[in-house]
């Protein structure tokens, strides 16, 4: 019974959203507003029960949430967690103009932590790692011969990276051989955007197919 | 004749977008009704993940991260289920985690569809475990790279982590033989590569939505050992699994993505047709304008 009700609710809301494809209407507006409201409430509840309670309240005052939040049975108060609690409260001072400057301290801490943590990782994986990934052998040998496919792939990668970088190099006028490489870079970028667009189409059709399957399941319960 | 040609271009230019929506809907619905299925060939980027799991010795530890929500289930869920089925078939130990708050319900669906349905003899805590969601995004991954049990003190049900057999020899992520991230955004595959795979030298495999796939190809093959890109990637993995393990042939829950690739293919053909029609209309219009300028 509960599953059927869930199925009907989901199907009707799906149809309300799809009705926008014909034209804007009150059913679509209702479903849209419901979605926004439910999402906001959902994320607030998730935030309280998966972050605030286990990561803050359960650390400072475990006995208050024992049996409600997952934590070790022998959990003891960890009073140093009062420091992030204070920072969290400082963030809320933005709501009071007279003391809103205090929120900058909390913000500075968050930005400083994120920048420090991410910097080395991005440098290793996205900068050095990507340069390393581009350095592929241009002559690839296999058992008793050369791998033509791998060679073409390496050459396309190398030429594509260099030409795309040249396109974004604005300290020299794009004329002559430099301009030709830049124009080739545009072509590589366009092919990339085209592939990304194709993938996006595939993603959207996959989601549409998923919804259609759901509607099919709903119709099967009726007929 | 010229007048007729002009009329065709005008008609093409004036096609109501609702007609296109209707045709796309039909392109999806009709193959779904008639169960249109095309043969799928596994590409090297997908085969690499399959081969890696195939080569792992029984008992190896695989972490499967659910970094997506209900909005991308049609793409991500078949990937997660195919990989979990393969890992359990190979007697690997499966650790289910989530860095997305919406991940655990997807893991629960996998438990129902794969573990309870096809592997009822697998024991919770010995063969597989659900550690649930933890807040912290990449900070969480960074932390469990050094000390997993500091963050996961219990499983998703609140049972102390050290009471499970399969957690006794796990200290951090470097104890894992493979990380598989099924993701659809931030935090996701990129963060697993940056904060676990690269610094910990742990193999990372991924399955992502088609929208995200082009952004992750540059990590393949050195930082990502393989990538399932969208529904096509999931279908390719399912095809590889059925080829290697024929007992899954004909089972509906082992070919979810393969079944959805029928409507996908027809819808793509319709879209390609409209792209061609759009181009004909565009160039026809340009030619018409050039002629009218001359005259």
Interface residues (C-beta under 8 A of the other chain):
Chain A: X21 X22 X43 X46 X50 X51 X54 X55 X70 X71 X72 X73 X117 X118 X121 X122 X124 X125 X126 X129 X130 X132 X133 X192 X195 X196 X199 X200 X201 X202 X203 X205 X206 X207 X208 X209 X210 X211 X212 X213 X216
Chain B: X18 X21 X24 X25 X28 X29 X32 X33 X71 X72 X73 X74 X75 X101 X132 X133 X134 X135 X138 X139 X142 X153 X154 X156 X157 X158 X160 X190 X193 X194 X195 X198 X199 X209 X210 X211 X213 X214 X218 X219 X222 X223 X229 X230 X231 X232 X260 X263 X264 X267 X268 X271
